Amino acid sequence: MRAHYGFSVRFCNPDSGHEKGNVESKVGYTRRNLFVPEPEIDDVEAYNRELLDLHVDKASEAHYKKLLPIKELFKADRAAMLALPRLPFDAVRYEYLKADGYIYQHRGR
């Protein structure tokens, strides 16, 4: 998958939560602010649009460290992204095998 999409990876060290704490913090923030109390959803499409609107508003806020609007930082990130491959990644391997005609017989029959 990494070769197909052309991205690199940087692994965190085991038992080193501080290396990925910022991401975990953002996940917690999103859960606490958007999913507590647990929402009742009748129309998933409408709820997804509502969530998107909330994130658009959030993108206007300044980044906690870089002090620039989040949406400006996102634009810079998008400009640096690689184009996606023409063909999607196929996460399976197909093998065509010939059966040998062997029939399993249960014991006791």
N, CA and C atoms as a LAMMPS dump frame, in Angstrom:
ITEM: TIMESTEP
0
ITEM: NUMBER OF ATOMS
327
ITEM: BOX BOUNDS ff ff ff
-5.0000000000000000e+02 5.0000000000000000e+02
-5.0000000000000000e+02 5.0000000000000000e+02
-5.0000000000000000e+02 5.0000000000000000e+02
ITEM: ATOMS id mol type element x y z
1 1 1 N 0.821 -1.174 0
2 1 2 C 0 0 0
3 1 3 C 0.879 1.257 0
4 2 1 N 1.931 1.238 0.798
5 2 2 C 2.84 2.383 0.856
6 2 3 C 3.465 2.646 -0.516
7 3 1 N 3.89 1.586 -1.191
8 3 2 C 4.491 1.741 -2.514
9 3 3 C 3.455 2.214 -3.534
10 4 1 N 2.238 1.715 -3.414
11 4 2 C 1.181 2.086 -4.357
12 4 3 C 0.843 3.576 -4.262
13 5 1 N 0.683 4.071 -3.038
14 5 2 C 0.286 5.462 -2.854
15 5 3 C 1.461 6.425 -2.73
16 6 1 N 2.675 5.907 -2.578
17 6 2 C 3.866 6.75 -2.577
18 6 3 C 4.078 7.574 -1.33
19 7 1 N 3.7 7.042 -0.171
20 7 2 C 3.94 7.796 1.052
21 7 3 C 5.013 7.115 1.887
22 8 1 N 5.581 7.854 2.809
23 8 2 C 6.584 7.277 3.712
24 8 3 C 5.964 7.16 5.097
25 9 1 N 6.575 6.356 5.927
26 9 2 C 6.064 6.158 7.282
27 9 3 C 7.148 6.489 8.302
28 10 1 N 6.698 6.888 9.453
29 10 2 C 7.604 7.114 10.573
30 10 3 C 6.937 6.478 11.782
31 11 1 N 7.523 5.422 12.286
32 11 2 C 6.916 4.674 13.368
33 11 3 C 7.231 5.32 14.712
34 12 1 N 6.289 5.232 15.625
35 12 2 C 6.508 5.683 16.994
36 12 3 C 7.147 4.536 17.769
37 13 1 N 7.806 4.877 18.83
38 13 2 C 8.407 3.867 19.689
39 13 3 C 7.347 3.261 20.599
40 14 1 N 7.458 1.961 20.903
41 14 2 C 6.497 1.347 21.822
42 14 3 C 6.543 2.042 23.18
43 15 1 N 5.398 2.138 23.836
44 15 2 C 5.279 2.731 25.168
45 15 3 C 5.754 4.183 25.21
46 16 1 N 5.596 4.909 24.109
47 16 2 C 5.996 6.317 24.063
48 16 3 C 4.809 7.146 23.594
49 17 1 N 3.804 7.209 24.442
50 17 2 C 2.578 7.913 24.098
51 17 3 C 2.785 9.373 23.777
52 18 1 N 3.832 9.98 24.36
53 18 2 C 4.077 11.405 24.095
54 18 3 C 4.386 11.683 22.629
55 19 1 N 4.806 10.652 21.892
56 19 2 C 5.139 10.842 20.479
57 19 3 C 3.901 10.993 19.608
58 20 1 N 2.773 10.518 20.083
59 20 2 C 1.553 10.602 19.291
60 20 3 C 0.414 11.243 20.081
61 21 1 N 0.742 11.878 21.178
62 21 2 C -0.265 12.457 22.063
63 21 3 C -1.099 13.55 21.442
64 22 1 N -0.525 14.349 20.545
65 22 2 C -1.29 15.427 19.935
66 22 3 C -2.451 14.878 19.114
67 23 1 N -2.198 13.841 18.355
68 23 2 C -3.263 13.231 17.553
69 23 3 C -4.325 12.631 18.468
70 24 1 N -3.884 11.918 19.498
71 24 2 C -4.835 11.321 20.443
72 24 3 C -5.673 12.403 21.121
73 25 1 N -5.054 13.526 21.416
74 25 2 C -5.758 14.641 22.028
75 25 3 C -6.843 15.178 21.102
76 26 1 N -6.532 15.278 19.819
77 26 2 C -7.519 15.769 18.839
78 26 3 C -8.691 14.794 18.711
79 27 1 N -8.401 13.507 18.75
80 27 2 C -9.47 12.505 18.683
81 27 3 C -10.375 12.647 19.903
82 28 1 N -9.762 12.805 21.071
83 28 2 C -10.541 12.986 22.303
84 28 3 C -11.384 14.243 22.254
85 29 1 N -10.814 15.335 21.762
86 29 2 C -11.538 16.595 21.634
87 29 3 C -12.772 16.403 20.748
88 30 1 N -12.58 15.75 19.619
89 30 2 C -13.689 15.528 18.69
90 30 3 C -14.766 14.669 19.33
91 31 1 N -14.364 13.607 20.015
92 31 2 C -15.356 12.741 20.676
93 31 3 C -16.154 13.518 21.719
94 32 1 N -15.444 14.253 22.575
95 32 2 C -16.119 14.976 23.661
96 32 3 C -17.036 16.071 23.149
97 33 1 N -16.643 16.753 22.086
98 33 2 C -17.401 17.904 21.625
99 33 3 C -18.449 17.602 20.568
100 34 1 N -18.322 16.5 19.861
101 34 2 C -19.273 16.201 18.799
102 34 3 C -20.111 14.948 19.041
103 35 1 N -19.672 14.082 19.94
104 35 2 C -20.374 12.812 20.119
105 35 3 C -20.789 12.539 21.559
106 36 1 N -20.733 13.551 22.42
107 36 2 C -21.196 13.41 23.803
108 36 3 C -22.141 14.563 24.077
109 37 1 N -23.37 14.333 24.449
110 37 2 C -23.984 13.012 24.564
111 37 3 C -24.127 12.366 23.188
112 38 1 N -24.282 11.064 23.194
113 38 2 C -24.379 10.319 21.947
114 38 3 C -25.536 10.854 21.109
115 39 1 N -25.251 11.284 19.88
116 39 2 C -26.317 11.877 19.069
117 39 3 C -27.296 10.832 18.546
118 40 1 N -28.537 11.264 18.383
119 40 2 C -29.535 10.429 17.713
120 40 3 C -29.579 10.89 16.271
121 41 1 N -29.35 9.98 15.346
122 41 2 C -29.221 10.35 13.941
123 41 3 C -30.324 9.671 13.13
124 42 1 N -31.159 10.503 12.509
125 42 2 C -32.192 9.972 11.626
126 42 3 C -31.727 9.991 10.178
127 43 1 N -30.91 10.986 9.837
128 43 2 C -30.44 11.161 8.459
129 43 3 C -28.919 11.305 8.493
130 44 1 N -28.209 10.251 8.137
131 44 2 C -26.746 10.239 8.211
132 44 3 C -26.148 11.305 7.306
133 45 1 N -26.693 11.487 6.121
134 45 2 C -26.174 12.501 5.201
135 45 3 C -26.283 13.895 5.808
136 46 1 N -27.421 14.206 6.411
137 46 2 C -27.614 15.519 7.027
138 46 3 C -26.662 15.697 8.211
139 47 1 N -26.489 14.652 8.999
140 47 2 C -25.573 14.737 10.15
141 47 3 C -24.132 14.943 9.681
142 48 1 N -23.732 14.261 8.621
143 48 2 C -22.379 14.445 8.087
144 48 3 C -22.182 15.875 7.587
145 49 1 N -23.192 16.459 6.964
146 49 2 C -23.087 17.856 6.518
147 49 3 C -22.949 18.789 7.719
148 50 1 N -23.681 18.483 8.783
149 50 2 C -23.606 19.27 10.021
150 50 3 C -22.189 19.21 10.608
151 51 1 N -21.616 18.004 10.64
152 51 2 C -20.247 17.845 11.146
153 51 3 C -19.256 18.619 10.281
154 52 1 N -19.44 18.563 8.982
155 52 2 C -18.564 19.291 8.081
156 52 3 C -18.638 20.793 8.336
157 53 1 N -19.854 21.308 8.536
158 53 2 C -20.015 22.733 8.842
159 53 3 C -19.281 23.112 10.127
160 54 1 N -19.366 22.265 11.136
161 54 2 C -18.663 22.532 12.397
162 54 3 C -17.151 22.576 12.173
163 55 1 N -16.647 21.69 11.335
164 55 2 C -15.205 21.662 11.068
165 55 3 C -14.768 22.843 10.196
166 56 1 N -15.633 23.313 9.327
167 56 2 C -15.32 24.505 8.534
168 56 3 C -15.153 25.7 9.467
169 57 1 N -16.044 25.811 10.454
170 57 2 C -15.922 26.888 11.446
171 57 3 C -14.623 26.744 12.231
172 58 1 N -14.301 25.546 12.626
173 58 2 C -13.084 25.28 13.407
174 58 3 C -11.835 25.638 12.6
175 59 1 N -11.893 25.453 11.29
176 59 2 C -10.733 25.716 10.438
177 59 3 C -10.363 27.197 10.395
178 60 1 N -11.279 28.059 10.778
179 60 2 C -10.981 29.491 10.801
180 60 3 C -10.173 29.885 12.038
181 61 1 N -10.143 29.03 13.031
182 61 2 C -9.399 29.319 14.261
183 61 3 C -7.901 29.202 14.018
184 62 1 N -7.14 29.843 14.863
185 62 2 C -5.68 29.792 14.751
186 62 3 C -5.147 28.483 15.319
187 63 1 N -4.144 27.943 14.674
188 63 2 C -3.46 26.756 15.154
189 63 3 C -2.81 27.081 16.496
190 64 1 N -2.863 26.149 17.445
191 64 2 C -2.391 26.417 18.807
192 64 3 C -0.907 26.76 18.871
193 65 1 N -0.13 26.271 17.938
194 65 2 C 1.317 26.466 17.998
195 65 3 C 1.819 27.42 16.906
196 66 1 N 1.283 27.265 15.703
197 66 2 C 1.783 28.053 14.573
198 66 3 C 1.087 29.402 14.442
199 67 1 N -0.016 29.571 15.172
200 67 2 C -0.756 30.836 15.222
201 67 3 C -1.238 31.336 13.862
202 68 1 N -1.427 30.416 12.943
203 68 2 C -2.007 30.71 11.634
204 68 3 C -3.356 30.005 11.561
205 69 1 N -4.276 30.504 10.731
206 69 2 C -5.555 29.796 10.596
207 69 3 C -5.325 28.358 10.112
208 70 1 N -6.038 27.441 10.708
209 70 2 C -5.894 26.025 10.372
210 70 3 C -6.15 25.799 8.885
211 71 1 N -7.116 26.523 8.321
212 71 2 C -7.424 26.318 6.902
213 71 3 C -6.262 26.725 6.005
214 72 1 N -5.459 27.707 6.405
215 72 2 C -4.291 28.097 5.616
216 72 3 C -3.213 27.012 5.674
217 73 1 N -3.035 26.441 6.848
218 73 2 C -2.066 25.344 6.988
219 73 3 C -2.507 24.138 6.174
220 74 1 N -3.818 23.89 6.156
221 74 2 C -4.348 22.774 5.377
222 74 3 C -4.127 22.995 3.882
223 75 1 N -4.303 24.222 3.415
224 75 2 C -4.06 24.535 2.001
225 75 3 C -2.607 24.226 1.63
226 76 1 N -1.694 24.596 2.503
227 76 2 C -0.275 24.315 2.244
228 76 3 C -0.027 22.811 2.208
229 77 1 N -0.657 22.075 3.115
230 77 2 C -0.51 20.615 3.123
231 77 3 C -1.065 20.009 1.837
232 78 1 N -2.224 20.483 1.392
233 78 2 C -2.831 19.954 0.163
234 78 3 C -1.945 20.207 -1.049
235 79 1 N -1.32 21.375 -1.073
236 79 2 C -0.447 21.703 -2.208
237 79 3 C 0.761 20.779 -2.256
238 80 1 N 1.178 20.265 -1.11
239 80 2 C 2.348 19.387 -1.047
240 80 3 C 1.996 17.916 -1.273
241 81 1 N 0.709 17.585 -1.33
242 81 2 C 0.302 16.189 -1.486
243 81 3 C 0.589 15.675 -2.892
244 82 1 N 0.878 14.394 -2.969
245 82 2 C 1.05 13.728 -4.256
246 82 3 C -0.323 13.417 -4.851
247 83 1 N -0.392 13.347 -6.148
248 83 2 C -1.635 12.939 -6.8
249 83 3 C -1.893 11.465 -6.516
250 84 1 N -3.149 11.102 -6.402
251 84 2 C -3.487 9.696 -6.191
252 84 3 C -3.253 8.909 -7.47
253 85 1 N -2.898 7.637 -7.35
254 85 2 C -2.717 6.795 -8.544
255 85 3 C -4.03 6.667 -9.323
256 86 1 N -3.895 6.42 -10.623
257 86 2 C -5.076 6.24 -11.47
258 86 3 C -5.922 5.058 -11.029
259 87 1 N -5.265 3.964 -10.68
260 87 2 C -5.976 2.753 -10.277
261 87 3 C -6.011 2.651 -8.759
262 88 1 N -7.131 2.205 -8.202
263 88 2 C -7.2 2.045 -6.743
264 88 3 C -6.337 0.88 -6.274
265 89 1 N -5.984 0.899 -5.017
266 89 2 C -5.204 -0.174 -4.415
267 89 3 C -6.122 -1.366 -4.18
268 90 1 N -5.744 -2.51 -4.675
269 90 2 C -6.524 -3.727 -4.491
270 90 3 C -5.914 -4.484 -3.319
271 91 1 N -6.626 -4.526 -2.22
272 91 2 C -6.081 -5.079 -0.985
273 91 3 C -6.23 -6.595 -0.862
274 92 1 N -6.476 -7.272 -1.953
275 92 2 C -6.599 -8.721 -1.921
276 92 3 C -5.702 -9.344 -2.987
277 93 1 N -5.473 -10.607 -2.847
278 93 2 C -4.736 -11.348 -3.871
279 93 3 C -5.634 -12.501 -4.31
280 94 1 N -5.868 -12.593 -5.586
281 94 2 C -6.699 -13.657 -6.126
282 94 3 C -5.797 -14.765 -6.652
283 95 1 N -6.143 -15.996 -6.291
284 95 2 C -5.411 -17.145 -6.804
285 95 3 C -6.428 -18.106 -7.41
286 96 1 N -6.153 -18.534 -8.594
287 96 2 C -7.023 -19.488 -9.26
288 96 3 C -6.357 -20.856 -9.182
289 97 1 N -7.03 -21.781 -8.529
290 97 2 C -6.482 -23.108 -8.304
291 97 3 C -7.402 -24.151 -8.914
292 98 1 N -6.826 -25.266 -9.236
293 98 2 C -7.605 -26.359 -9.802
294 98 3 C -7.892 -27.365 -8.692
295 99 1 N -9.151 -27.725 -8.538
296 99 2 C -9.526 -28.726 -7.546
297 99 3 C -9.085 -30.1 -8.039
298 100 1 N -8.721 -30.971 -7.099
299 100 2 C -8.226 -32.282 -7.497
300 100 3 C -9.287 -33.368 -7.426
301 101 1 N -10.526 -32.99 -7.104
302 101 2 C -11.589 -33.985 -7.083
303 101 3 C -11.69 -34.753 -5.777
304 102 1 N -10.824 -34.473 -4.803
305 102 2 C -10.85 -35.172 -3.522
306 102 3 C -12.102 -34.775 -2.759
307 103 1 N -12.818 -35.762 -2.23
308 103 2 C -14.037 -35.489 -1.454
309 103 3 C -13.775 -35.927 -0.02
310 104 1 N -13.981 -35.01 0.899
311 104 2 C -13.788 -35.323 2.319
312 104 3 C -14.976 -36.144 2.802
313 105 1 N -14.688 -37.261 3.469
314 105 2 C -15.752 -38.096 4
315 105 3 C -15.698 -38.04 5.511
316 106 1 N -16.867 -37.77 6.14
317 106 2 C -16.937 -37.703 7.595
318 106 3 C -16.788 -39.099 8.186
319 107 1 N -16.125 -39.18 9.326
320 107 2 C -16.017 -40.467 10.013
321 107 3 C -17.369 -40.899 10.555
322 108 1 N -17.617 -42.137 10.58
323 108 2 C -18.849 -42.681 11.143
324 108 3 C -19.989 -42.759 10.157
325 109 1 N -19.796 -42.384 8.953
326 109 2 C -20.896 -42.457 7.967
327 109 3 C -20.758 -43.677 7.13
